[in-house]
Amino acid sequence: MKQIAIILLVALTILSCGETKNQEKEETIAESTPQRVYPVEITSVFDAHGGIQKWNAMNNLCFTLEKEEGNEVHTVDLKSRKARIETENYTLGFDGEKVWLAQDSTYFQPERARFYHNLMFYFYAMPFVLGDEGIAYSDVDPLTVGDVSYPGTKISFGDGVGDAPDDEYILYRDPKTNQMAWLAYTVTYGKNEKSDRFSFIKYADWQEVNGLQLPKTLEWYALEDGVPTTKRSERTFTKPTATATELEATIFEKPQNGKFVE
């Protein structure tokens, strides 16, 4: 039975990560909606990371991706998936319809912008982005690394879901904690066909972000006979925030010196 609740909101609207402005109090009547039902295996992973309801209560996510050539500050509207990536040399964004790029020189290749604008967000926001609409789940054989066997769930997408619906993911969970341990994924962007070539990321450690367990370090591994064996690179995420505050739409709009890219 649907319940009607009157919620008094005292909101701070974020202009960008670290900037706020006051907003008047307003009363909103919120009508509860049925929660989506997930497979038990996926639900157990969500629960081990703070819970899908906790994630769904958040409206924005910000983090810094440390890179040798210069750090990237990512700002994402979790409901619309609008995004903004800021660096010293360029700014990249998605306004909800189009991807744009602003730079004084060719620091970032424009043809990579559409593919990259949400790539690291997607890896960082695991496992919760695997609760999006249009996803199908199926069990797969476990991944055995060393003497540990990690149960797996395959994720595939419906037609027209996202920019690359032929992508596939396999989430492998820790058999003791149910936390995400490994991610296998394919890349099909721009190919218009499925791939059987999986890459592997180890979710090496986690950090608490407003009640959620989000990754601190991701490690990419080389494979032998389809099994990850040797670490070849890693990425570290710092200064993470996740809140229910709604972001200003202007954050994601193309600046005057920006250009829309395909």
N, C-alpha and C positions, 0 to 999 in steps of 0.2 A: 504494500500500500504506500502510495506516494505521500511524503511528508513535506509540509510547507514550513520553512523556518525563516524568521526575520533576523537578518544578520546586520549588525551595525559595523560598518567598515570605516576604520580610520586609516587611510592609505597614504603611503609615501610613494610617489611615482618616480621611478628611476629615469634620469635623463641618459645616463650611460653608467657603466660600472663605476661606482664610487661617487656619483653625483645624484642628488635628489632635489625635489621641490615639494612644498606642502600642497596637499590637496584637501578640499573641504570634506567634512564628514557627510556620508550619504547612507540612506537606508536602502538595502536591496533585498528583495524577496527572492530567495533561492529555492528552486524546486529540485529535490534530489532525484537522480536518475539511476536506473539499475546498473550495478557494476558488471563489467564484462567478466565472463568466466574463462579462466585459462587452464591449460593442462596442469595437473598436480606438480609435475616436474618443474615447469616454468614458474609456477606460483611459489614453490619452495625456494627458488633462486631469488625472486623478487623479495620475499620475506627476509632472506639472509642479508639483503642490502638495504633494508629499511621499509620495504613494502611498496607496492604499486600505488596504493591510495596516497601515501606520503608524497610520492613522485608526482602524481596527478594534481596535488594541491599546489605545486610549484608553477610559477609562470615565467620565470627567467633563470638562466644559467650563465655564469661567467667564469672564465678560467684563462690562465696564461699558459701557453705552450712554449717551453724553453727550446730554442734552436740555436745552433752555432752561428748562423748568419743573422740572427736577430729574433727576439721573442715575438710571439703573436698573442694578442689579447682578443679572445673570442667572447662575443656577446650574443646570446640566442634567446629569442622569444619561444618558449616551449610549446605554446599552443599553435601559433601560426608557422613556426619554424623559420621565421625571418632571422637573418644572421648578419653579423658584422665582424670582420677580422681586421684588426689594426696592427700595423708594424711601423717602423721608422721610415720605411721607403714606399709603402703602398697601403691602401685600404681597400678591402674587398667586401662586398655586401650582397644580400639578397632581400629585396623589398616585398617578397611574397609572390611576385610574378616573374621578375627579371633579376638576373645577376649583373652587378656593375663592378667596375674597377676604376680606382683613382690612383694615379701615379704620375710623377714628373718624367720618368724614363721607363725603359722596359725592364723593371726589376722582376715583375711577375708576368709570365706568358699568358696573354688574354685567353688563349684557347684552353687553358687549364682551369680557368676560373669557375666554370659551371661544375666541373667535377670536384674541385677542391673546397667549394664554399661551405659544405657541411660534412666533409669527410672526417675530420678529426673530432668534430662534435659527435658524430655517430659512434666512433670508436670510444670516445670518452663517456658518453651517456649510456653505455652498456651497464647492466642488462636491460635497463628500463625501456630503451627505444624498441626493444623486441616485443613490447606490449602494444605497439601501434596497430591501428586498424589495417585490415587487408593482409594479415600475416597468417600463414598456415604452419602448423607444427607437426613433426613426426619424430619418432624415436630412431636413433642410429646406433651402430655398434660403439662401444666405449673406446676411448683413446687411452692407450697404455704408454706411459712415459716412465722409464725406470721401473720401479716396482709398484707404481700407483695406476689404477684403472679409473678413468674419469668418465662417468655416464654422459651421454650426449643427446642433444635435441637439435634437429635440423629445422631451420627457418627458411621458408620460401614465401614469395610475394605473389599476390594476384595481378592479373593483367592491368597495366596502367598505374600501378602503385609506385610512386617515386620516379626518379630519373632513370633507374636501372632495375626494372622489375625482374630481370633474369638473374640478378645477383642471388647468391645463396650463402647462408651462414650456418655454422654448427657451433652451438654453445656447449662447452664441456664444463661440468661443475665438479667442485671438490666433493668427494664421496662422504666426507666427515662433516663439513660445515655448510654444504650446499652453495657456497659462494662461487661465483664464476671463476674458472681457473684458466681456460684456454678459449680462444675464438679462432675457428677456421672460416675463411671467407674467399669468395671468388670475386673477380672484377670483370664486369661485362659492359661498363659504360662505353657507348659509342660503337659497340660490336653487334648489337641486336641479335645475340644468340647466347645460349648458356655455355658455361665453361666448367670443365672438370678439374681445373688447376686451382687447388686451394693453397692459400697462404695462412700462416699461423702466427697468432699473437698470444703471448703469455701475459695474463693479468697478474703482475708480480706482487704488487701490494696495493693497499687501499687507504683512503683517508675519509674521515667523517665530515660530511658537509650538510649541516642543518638536518641531522637525523638520517641522512642517506650515506651509504658506503659507495664512494666513487673512486675510480682508479687514481693512483699517484704516479705509477710507472707502468708503461707498456713496453714489452720486449718482443721484437720480431725475431723469428727463428728460421734457420735453414733446415731443410728436410733431408732425411735419408729413408728411402722406401716408404714415403708418405708419413713419416713420424718426425716431429720436431726434435732436433738434436743439439744444435749449436746456436747460441745467441749471435745475431749479426748486427743488431741496432736496437736503440731504445729511445723513448721519449718520456720526459717528465712534465707533469702538470702541477702548477702552483697557483696560489691565490684564488682558489675556487669559492664561489658563492652560489647559492640556490635559494630563492625566496619566492613568496607568493605575490610580490609587487609586480604590477603590470608596467611594462616598459613603454616609453614614449615612442610612437610610430616614426617620428622624425629621425631616430637613431639609425634606422635601416634605409632611409631614403638616399638616393644617389646625390652626392655633392655636386656643386657646379663644375668642378674639374674632373668629374667622373664620366665614364662612358659605359653604356650597356654592352654586354658581351654575350655571345652565344656559346 
